[in-house]
Amino acid sequence: MLEACEKVMRYTEGLDFHVFVRNELVYDAVLRNLEVLGEAAKKVPDSVRARYPSVEWRAIAGLRDVLAHAYFALDEATLWDIVAQKVPALAGALWQILEKEDA
């Protein structure tokens, strides 16, 4: 999950909303990594989910389903908010989880 977050952040670094939605290659790469992120979230054990309830596990998994099955239903502004705000916050939370779980 962390790798997918890092890719999304790397691919969109320095971009604004307008550049992001016009760059098909970046846009498609980001969508793919968000799908990967959502699929991985579905595989997080319930015990880990229970220890970290602040992470929106269901929303992450649900995003994958929207991307895979209702691609055209996703608003570009909402997607940009996920990319610019939610993904970096999730990456930070995942780092903290990894540090605690590996300790």
N, C-alpha and C positions, 0 to 999 in steps of 0.2 A: 504494500500500500504506500509505504513511504517513497519508494522508487517512482511510482506513478505520480505522486504529488510533486516530487522534485522535477520530474520531466515537465509537467504542466507549468511549474513556476519558471523553469529554464526556457521553455519555448515561448513564454509570454513576457519575459523580462524586457522592460523598456517599451512595451506596447501599450497603446491606449485602446479603448473600446473600438473605435473606428478602424484602426489598423488591424486589430484582431479579427473583426468580422469580414474584412476584405481580403485577408490573407488565407486563401483556401487551404494551403498546406499546413499552416499552423493550426487553423481552426479544426481541420480533420484530425490532426495528431492529438490535439487536446481532447476532442471528443472520444477518441479511441482510449486514451489514458484514463479518462473519467469512467468509461465502461469497465476497464480493468480494475480501477479503484473500487467501483461498486460490486463487481464480482468477488473481489478479495474480501470486501466487508461482509459479504454473506457467509464467508468461511471462517470468520473470527469466532472462536469458541464462546459459548454462552457465559462461561465463567469469566472470561476476559471482558466481555461486554458488561457484565454485572459489576466488575471492579471499576470500570471507567464509564459511568452513565452519562458523563458530560459530552462524550463523543456521540454524534447523531448517527449511530450505526444503521438504523432503519432508513433514514433519509439518504444516506450514501448508497445503500443497496437499491433503494427506490429510484435514485437518479439513473442508475445503470439500466433499469427496466424502461424508464422513459426514453433514454437515449437509444436503446436497442429496438424498442417497439413503437415508439411514437415520436420519432426524430423530428418531424415537422411541427410538433406541438410545443417544442421548447422555445421559449422566447429568448432572443439573443441577449437582451439586457440581463435577464436572469442568469443565463449562462456566464456572462461576463462577471456578474457579482460572485458567482461560485468560484470562478477562476481567480479573481482579484482579492476576494476576502476569505472565502470558506476554505479553499485549498491551502493557503499559507497557514491558517489557524489549525487546520487538521494536521499539517506536517509537524507543527510545533507540538501538538498533543501526542502524535505518534512517537516523536523523539522521546518525550517524557515517559510514555508507556514502555518503550523499548529499554530505557535506562532502568526503570523500576523492575521490569520483568526479567531482565538479564542480571540484576544485582543479586 
